[in-house]
Amino acid sequence: MNDTLVEYRERMNEVLEIILLEFEQPSEQTWQEIGAFVKDWNTSHDHQFHTDQMGEFVIYFDNPDDPEIAMLRTSLEEKHRTDGWIHIASLAQDLSAADIESHDFIQIIGDGYPEEFILNMETAFDGNEQCLECGTQHPHLQIQLQSVQINEAYLDANNEVNARHEPKGLDVINLPNGGLLISTEVAGLLDQMGELPGYSLVQVFNERNEVSEKVYQLMVTPSVLIPANSEQQGAICPSCGTVLSTFTGVFGVSEAQLGGSRFFARHPSGMSSIYVAREVYNLWKSAQCRGLTPVQGVSMV
């Protein structure tokens, strides 16, 4: 296709998107295999994968009954069973960063280092990626058992991840369970905002088993698994918050659910799938926090 991605979106009334993210995959080799799959798919199908940003492949469909959807989902689900590939399928909405940023709360992610960055992977997370109630399998369903220990050398190294940002490095870092590490600079911005209910900073340890002076892990309250406007949504697992059918509208939260908090999580632990209030996001964005990426928006109802 000769369209730019913007032109393609304007031409297409997309209703479904399927996304593959590098940081969610089990290994770098898996991401390379996905790249080969995407290249092969694009040579033989009408709907094409695009790259919205580094470390992401996304494909859009304008007809929910398009036979290529079932074909692709079957292939990706088989790859999940055999090789651990992770993909996300959702109603395509609020695709531009500006639209996401207009919401009351914004889900954020960062960028991620290779799995070797986490030194205590086997003991920090329980490794159970399956919800016992709905059966959903996803790395973000893992329970974190203890503080993470990291190799701080990655933070300042001349590596591919740091080179994606200017100046080189990261301020928001993804963890395997969907959690977030934030730099001390980002933590300082939160402190500058004064009384800001709903967040706490969890200690992170370095390779010398000392408390890191460079990063914290962000933990938030409350956890909101079921939207306040649940009658407008598809089925949602009450245990893990997984959407079991396609959303028909924007996820909504109420003041009663938040209790004054300027943060919330869509994971029971409060350490994964984190949303921040628009004023928090805007401050981080204006400070050019490296790696900060808006994923989707949530409205107050």
Secondary structure, DSSP 8 states (H G I E B T S, - for coil): --S-HHHHHHH----EEEEEEGGGSS-HHHHHHHHHHHHHHHTT-SS-EE-SSTTEEEEEES-TT-HHHHHHHHHHHHHHHHH----EEEE----SHHHHHTSSEEEEE-B---GGGBTTHHHHB----B-TTT--B-GGG--B-S--BB-THHHHS--HHHHTSSSSS-SEEE-TTS-EEEEHHHHHHHHHT-S-TTEEEE--B-TTSSB-SSEEEEEES-B--S-TTGGGS--B-TTT--B-S--SS--EE-HHHHTT-SEEESSTTSSSSEEEEHHHHHHHHHTT-TT-EEEEEEEE-
